[in-house]
Structures are given as structure tokens and as C-alpha cells.
Amino acid sequence: MAVERILVIGKTSPQWSKKRKDLLICTAGITENFEWRRLRPIPISDLDRIHNFSWIDVNVTQHRVRDPRPESRKVLKNTPNYLREVRNIEEPSVRKWYIEECVQPSIEKMRQERKTLGIIKPIMEGFEITEPKEQSKNELDDAQTSLTLWAPNYYVERKVAEEIWKKEYAQKEFVVKFKFSCGEECKCRHPHEISVLDIELFMLYQHLYRKHQDRNLVFEKMHQKIEKVHKENDIYLGMGTHRSYPFRIYMIGSVIRFKKGLPTTALGQNS
């Protein structure tokens, strides 16, 4: 076991775990030496304890981690005080400095160097919001499992009553894809079209759907919001790979944005 200090860079939308019977959030960040870390499992109940651009101390191990990606660490939830927020970086220019220090020249370069986490500064060309493709019954069951399926007993029923909000988070009803190129060093003949798993987009959808109850209207408002953000900000993408294909298939785990023209301020790693 080791206690590592991690600067949280981004979090993905929650995924239902059959094994743990809970919704888990994949969290990515960097150490004080700018080494990437993928922290798992972190339950959704800890969401308010892991803010972006906060330094956290977390108990982790590499022992018996069933994940081929070298940046992955197992969070030791059963140890005392296993996750502690130390401080948040409030100044946007300092935040941008950390991100700029992590930028990779291209996805192809990341692939060649077998990096399964990294930051890309994209040349955005567009995006789309669609309904997910038709899924099998088993996939739908996994995606929409509520806590009521844990077991038929009083404890579980009480737990469901206390945490019914988790049921909403288990539903995935949209897909966002960004179309972009990586710049001059990108060797791809065509722009990338990659799915976005950022939890902020997921929560935006949930908020709009609760308000309007109309998926078409929600998609329209999401499109307007994303378009406005891209117009007013410089965009950085936190890239990560699928566990089954650790050095090949990338997804966008987080979308990081700064006001256009914002300078960077280097105040050191402990700022």
C-alpha cells in the first residue's frame, strides 16, 4: 500500500459494476512528478470528495490489479481515511499551466509510446449528439440496473430508499462524439471521431431531462451549450484507453476548458 498525492484532472460518467453492485467513477490525475494515475474503484458516493484540480491523498496499490494499463491503481477503500482532499487549485492560469505540461502532440504519439492516459489540445471540427445504438437485453440490464436488484431483503430495500438517486445515474440515453484533429503531428488521414465520457456532460443531460422530459429538446439544448463552450474557450481533451485495448482505442474521459487567451502561471508543483 502507498499514499499518493494526486491532482485530479477529470472524471468519467458512472458505470454500473455487477461485482460491487454500485456505480463507479473512473478518475484520472497526475502525481507531483507528473506521472499519470487512473484511480479505481471510486463509488459515486465519493463524488463530492474528488473535485477537478484538487490535490488528494489516496491509499492505492498495484498489487493484484487486473488491468494491463500501467497507470492504473487500485484504491484501497477498506483502509482508514483512504481518500482525503488536501487543497484545490483555484487560479485558472495555474490550472492551465498543469494541463499544458501534460499535453501530448498527438494520439498517434501516445499510442506509439504506449500511454493510456494523456492530454490532447485538439483542432475542433464539430460534434454530434445521438441516441445510443440498440443494445442487447443484457447490456441494457447492466446500464439501467437499479439498487432494487441487489437482493430481496429489508436492508437492501432501506438502502434503495436512501439512495434512489443512483437509479438515474445508471441510465445512459445519449452519445456525444467530438470530431477533431491533433495538429501537425497527427498522422491520421481523417479527423478523429471519439466518444466523450466526461461526467459533466452526463450530469448536464440528467439536469435538462429532469427539467424538460423531452429528449429531442434536451439534445437541442445540449448542442447549444457545447457549441457555446467551444466558441468561447480553448478546449483540451483528457484521453484514455479502454481496458481491453490498452494501447489502441482511445476515448475522451474529460473535457477541460479555459477562456480564450488565458495565460499560464507556473507557481510550482505544490501550488
C-alpha positions as CSV (number, residue, x, y, z in Angstrom):
1,M,0.0,0.0,0.0
2,A,1.1,3.6,-0.7
3,V,-0.3,7.0,-0.1
4,E,-0.1,9.0,-3.3
5,R,-0.8,12.7,-3.8
6,I,-2.8,13.1,-7.0
7,L,-4.0,16.2,-8.8
8,V,-7.5,15.3,-10.1
9,I,-7.8,16.1,-13.8
10,G,-11.1,14.5,-14.8
11,K,-13.8,12.0,-14.1
12,T,-15.9,9.8,-16.4
13,S,-19.6,9.2,-16.2
14,P,-20.6,6.5,-13.7
15,Q,-20.6,2.8,-14.8
16,W,-22.6,0.1,-13.1
17,S,-20.4,-2.7,-11.5
18,K,-22.1,-6.1,-11.3
19,K,-19.3,-7.2,-9.0
20,R,-19.6,-4.4,-6.5
21,K,-23.3,-3.7,-7.0
22,D,-22.6,0.1,-7.2
23,L,-22.0,2.9,-9.6
24,L,-18.3,3.6,-10.0
25,I,-16.4,6.6,-11.4
26,C,-13.1,6.3,-13.2
27,T,-10.9,9.2,-12.0
28,A,-7.7,10.3,-13.7
29,G,-5.0,12.6,-12.4
30,I,-1.3,13.2,-12.1
31,T,1.2,12.9,-9.3
32,E,3.6,15.6,-8.1
33,N,6.1,14.2,-10.6
34,F,3.6,14.4,-13.5
35,E,3.0,10.7,-13.6
36,W,-0.5,9.7,-14.7
37,R,-2.8,7.7,-12.4
38,R,-6.1,6.0,-13.1
39,L,-7.9,5.5,-9.8
40,R,-10.5,2.7,-9.4
41,P,-12.8,1.9,-7.9
42,I,-14.3,5.1,-6.6
43,P,-18.0,4.8,-5.8
44,I,-20.4,7.6,-6.8
45,S,-21.0,8.3,-3.1
46,D,-17.5,9.8,-3.1
47,L,-18.2,12.1,-6.0
48,D,-18.2,15.2,-3.8
49,R,-14.8,14.4,-2.4
50,I,-12.9,14.4,-5.7
51,H,-13.1,17.8,-7.3
52,N,-11.3,18.6,-10.5
53,F,-8.0,20.4,-9.9
54,S,-7.9,19.3,-6.3
55,W,-4.9,17.6,-4.7
56,I,-6.0,14.5,-2.9
57,D,-4.1,11.9,-0.8
58,V,-5.3,8.4,-1.6
59,N,-4.4,5.0,-0.5
60,V,-3.5,2.9,-3.5
61,T,-1.8,-0.3,-4.5
62,Q,-0.6,-2.0,-7.7
63,H,-0.8,-5.5,-6.1
64,R,-3.2,-7.8,-7.9
65,V,-4.5,-5.1,-10.1
66,R,-6.3,-6.8,-13.0
67,D,-5.7,-4.1,-15.5
68,P,-2.9,-4.1,-18.1
69,R,-2.7,-0.3,-18.2
70,P,0.5,0.8,-16.3
71,E,-1.1,4.0,-14.9
72,S,-3.9,2.1,-13.2
73,R,-4.0,1.9,-9.4
74,K,-6.5,0.1,-7.1
75,V,-8.0,2.4,-4.4
76,L,-8.0,0.7,-1.0
77,K,-11.4,1.7,0.2
78,N,-11.2,-0.5,3.3
79,T,-8.3,1.4,4.8
80,P,-8.9,4.2,7.3
81,N,-9.3,7.7,5.8
82,Y,-8.4,6.3,2.4
83,L,-9.2,9.4,0.4
84,R,-8.5,13.0,1.6
85,E,-8.9,16.2,-0.2
86,V,-5.8,18.4,0.5
87,R,-6.5,21.6,-1.4
88,N,-7.9,23.0,-4.6
89,I,-6.1,25.0,-7.2
90,E,-8.4,28.0,-7.6
91,E,-6.4,30.1,-10.1
92,P,-7.4,29.3,-13.7
93,S,-4.0,30.3,-15.1
94,V,-2.2,27.8,-12.7
95,R,-4.7,25.1,-13.7
96,K,-3.9,25.8,-17.3
97,W,-0.2,25.5,-16.6
98,Y,-0.6,22.0,-15.3
99,I,-2.6,21.0,-18.3
100,E,-0.1,22.5,-20.7
101,E,2.6,20.5,-19.0
102,C,0.7,17.3,-19.8
103,V,-0.2,18.0,-23.5
104,Q,0.8,15.3,-26.0
105,P,1.5,16.2,-29.6
106,S,-1.0,13.6,-31.0
107,I,-3.0,10.5,-30.2
108,E,-0.6,8.6,-32.5
109,K,2.3,9.6,-30.4
110,M,0.5,8.4,-27.3
111,R,-0.2,5.1,-29.0
112,Q,3.5,4.7,-30.1
113,E,4.7,5.4,-26.5
114,R,2.0,3.1,-25.1
115,K,0.5,5.8,-23.0
116,T,-3.1,5.0,-21.9
117,L,-3.7,8.5,-20.4
118,G,-2.8,11.9,-21.6
119,I,-4.0,15.4,-22.7
120,I,-4.6,16.5,-26.4
121,K,-5.1,20.0,-27.5
122,P,-7.4,19.4,-30.4
123,I,-8.3,21.4,-33.5
124,M,-12.1,21.0,-33.2
125,E,-14.1,20.4,-36.3
126,G,-17.5,19.5,-34.9
127,F,-19.5,17.2,-32.7
128,E,-22.7,15.2,-32.6
129,I,-25.2,14.1,-30.0
130,T,-27.2,10.9,-30.8
131,E,-29.2,8.2,-29.1
132,P,-27.1,5.1,-28.3
133,K,-27.2,2.2,-30.7
134,E,-29.7,-0.6,-30.0
135,Q,-28.3,-2.8,-27.2
136,S,-28.9,-6.4,-26.2
137,K,-31.1,-7.1,-23.2
138,N,-28.1,-8.0,-21.1
139,E,-26.3,-4.7,-21.9
140,L,-29.5,-2.7,-21.1
141,D,-29.8,-4.6,-17.8
142,D,-26.3,-3.6,-16.9
143,A,-26.7,0.0,-18.0
144,Q,-30.0,0.5,-16.2
145,T,-29.7,-1.7,-13.1
146,S,-31.2,-0.1,-10.0
147,L,-30.3,-0.9,-6.5
148,T,-33.5,-2.8,-6.2
149,L,-31.8,-5.7,-8.0
150,W,-29.2,-6.2,-5.3
151,A,-31.3,-8.8,-3.2
152,P,-34.8,-9.1,-1.8
153,N,-34.2,-8.2,1.8
154,Y,-35.1,-5.4,4.2
155,Y,-31.5,-3.9,4.3
156,V,-31.4,-3.5,0.6
157,E,-34.9,-2.0,0.4
158,R,-33.9,0.5,3.0
159,K,-30.7,1.2,1.1
160,V,-32.7,1.8,-2.0
161,A,-35.0,4.2,-0.3
162,E,-31.9,6.2,1.0
163,E,-30.1,6.2,-2.3
164,I,-32.8,6.1,-5.0
165,W,-31.0,8.9,-6.8
166,K,-28.4,6.3,-8.1
167,K,-31.1,4.8,-10.3
168,E,-30.9,7.9,-12.6
169,Y,-27.2,7.7,-12.9
170,A,-27.4,4.2,-14.1
171,Q,-29.2,5.2,-17.3
172,K,-27.2,6.1,-20.5
173,E,-29.5,7.7,-23.0
174,F,-27.2,9.6,-25.3
175,V,-23.8,9.5,-27.0
176,V,-21.6,12.6,-27.6
177,K,-18.8,12.3,-30.2
178,F,-16.2,15.0,-30.9
179,K,-14.7,15.3,-34.4
180,F,-11.1,16.8,-34.3
181,S,-7.5,16.5,-35.4
182,C,-4.5,16.6,-33.2
183,G,-2.4,19.1,-35.2
184,E,0.6,18.9,-37.5
185,E,2.0,15.7,-35.8
186,C,-1.2,13.8,-36.3
187,K,-0.6,11.0,-38.9
188,C,-4.3,10.1,-39.4
189,R,-5.7,10.7,-42.8
190,H,-9.1,11.7,-41.4
191,P,-10.2,13.6,-38.3
192,H,-10.8,11.6,-35.2
193,E,-14.4,10.9,-34.1
194,I,-14.3,9.8,-30.5
195,S,-17.0,9.4,-27.8
196,V,-17.0,11.7,-24.8
197,L,-17.5,10.1,-21.3
198,D,-17.0,13.3,-19.2
199,I,-19.3,13.2,-16.2
200,E,-20.1,16.9,-16.7
201,L,-21.9,16.2,-20.0
202,F,-23.7,13.3,-18.3
203,M,-24.9,15.5,-15.5
204,L,-25.9,18.2,-18.0
205,Y,-28.1,15.7,-19.8
206,Q,-29.7,14.5,-16.5
207,H,-30.4,18.1,-15.4
208,L,-32.0,19.0,-18.7
209,Y,-34.0,15.8,-19.0
210,R,-35.5,16.3,-15.5
211,K,-36.5,19.8,-16.4
212,H,-37.9,19.2,-19.9
213,Q,-38.8,15.5,-20.2
214,D,-38.3,15.7,-23.9
215,R,-35.2,14.0,-25.4
216,N,-35.2,16.0,-28.7
217,L,-35.4,19.3,-26.8
218,V,-32.6,18.1,-24.4
219,F,-30.4,17.2,-27.3
220,E,-31.0,20.6,-28.9
221,K,-30.1,22.4,-25.6
222,M,-27.0,20.3,-25.1
223,H,-25.9,21.1,-28.6
224,Q,-26.3,24.8,-28.0
225,K,-24.4,24.5,-24.7
226,I,-21.5,22.6,-26.2
227,E,-21.3,24.9,-29.2
228,K,-21.2,28.0,-27.0
229,V,-18.4,26.4,-24.8
230,H,-16.3,25.5,-27.9
231,K,-16.7,29.1,-29.3
232,E,-15.7,30.9,-26.1
233,N,-13.0,28.6,-24.8
234,D,-9.8,26.8,-25.6
235,I,-10.5,23.1,-25.3
236,Y,-8.2,20.3,-24.0
237,L,-9.2,16.7,-24.1
238,G,-8.3,14.1,-21.4
239,M,-7.7,10.9,-23.4
240,G,-7.8,7.4,-22.0
241,T,-8.0,3.9,-23.5
242,H,-10.4,1.0,-23.0
243,R,-9.2,-1.6,-20.6
244,S,-9.5,-4.4,-23.2
245,Y,-7.3,-2.5,-25.7
246,P,-4.8,-0.6,-23.5
247,F,-2.7,0.9,-26.3
248,R,-5.1,1.2,-29.2
249,I,-8.6,2.5,-28.7
250,Y,-9.0,5.9,-27.1
251,M,-12.0,7.6,-25.5
252,I,-12.4,11.2,-24.2
253,G,-12.6,10.9,-20.5
254,S,-12.7,14.6,-19.7
255,V,-13.2,17.9,-21.4
256,I,-11.1,20.7,-20.0
257,R,-11.7,24.3,-21.0
258,F,-10.2,27.7,-20.4
259,K,-11.2,31.2,-21.6
260,K,-9.6,32.0,-24.9
261,G,-6.3,33.9,-24.4
262,L,-5.9,32.9,-20.8
263,P,-2.1,33.0,-19.9
264,T,-0.4,30.3,-17.9
265,T,1.1,30.9,-14.5
266,A,3.7,28.4,-13.2
267,L,3.7,28.5,-9.4
268,G,5.3,25.1,-8.9
269,Q,4.0,21.7,-8.3
270,N,2.8,22.3,-4.8
271,S,0.7,25.4,-5.7
